[in-house]
Amino acid sequence: MRKELIHVLRDPRMKVVLLLMPLLQTVIFGYAVNSDARRMALAVCDLDMSPASRELVQRFTAGDCFRLVASAGSASRCMDLLSAGSARAALVIPRGFDRDLLRWRRASFQFLVDGTEVNTASAALNYARALTVSFAARLAHERRGAAEGAVSPVQRRSWFNPSLRSRLFFVPGVIANVVMMATLMLSGMAIVREHERGTIEQILVTPISKIEFMLGKTLPFAAIGLFDALLITVMATLWFKIPFRGDPLALLASLVLYLLSALGIGLLVSTISRTQQQALLSSFLFFFPVVLLSGFAYPVENMPLPVRILDIANPLKYMLTIVRSIFLRGAGFADLWREMAALAAIGAGLLSLAVLRFRKTEH
């Protein structure tokens, strides 16, 4: 263990990876990666020019979701602005909109959104739908009167993330990503480094057992992974003001179980690689599909059934559920025992396979 720590801490490139990478990823996902619908460029075509249509336009532009960039004289002009990229959304109110409302007819308008960025477009459509429901309910309450049993305006509330900020969704997930990447890379090159330098034979003839050898190779990296997790947690809570509502001991226990899987994968990579370059490429080859299929950015429930079945063995999926539940929902051991049991089973299986594989490569 002391030897591995010396190797890592004396390598200036590793210091950059271990310290700069967690901070850089946290900053990127805290500031740059954002799927919220904020300040979307909105073009408006109000052909009715009535009090009701002006109020509807005012509701769309009053918040921070849309910003008015153009007042078009026709629907075709709005389409041109969308096609040119000058506007990301368009609101078209036809003539007779207020008249239909006064006569209790179905009054309709058109809301167009640029769908090239799916997440932002979905958020904008949901926001527009909520504005429309609130607008219609207020008119019904005002024009019919409460005495006639008109419906009161709908009140919407999002639990655990009231402002629906994507920062609260992404930043906690960085903990699971960074711990996986750091420990996978370091443990993946651990045994390979001994092969490259010709020191593996010297280690194998010492009195230590294979289990002791594997523990000596992995425990320093487990400590580094826990340090990175602590660093990101402190930065997330103090700098980005991400709420931490759950049990810290549950997060620590989950991280320990999660490290079993990450280290097991890294040791497997290390036993099948012959150079550090091969180990590094193999680690990346494994890491990126795991992230894409983990639910870090896209819901697992939307994936095809064969992928969801394969994802049962994905440790990152369970860790993302745990860390987000602890941060945002205030979850504890009683809420997360299924995910923790899955991590323990996956980690035990991977480490056992790595030990068996190492026995084969010894001869």
Order of alpha helices (4+ residues) and beta strands (2+ residues): alpha-alpha-alpha-beta-alpha-beta-alpha-beta-alpha-beta-alpha-alpha-alpha-alpha-alpha-alpha-alpha-alpha-alpha-alpha
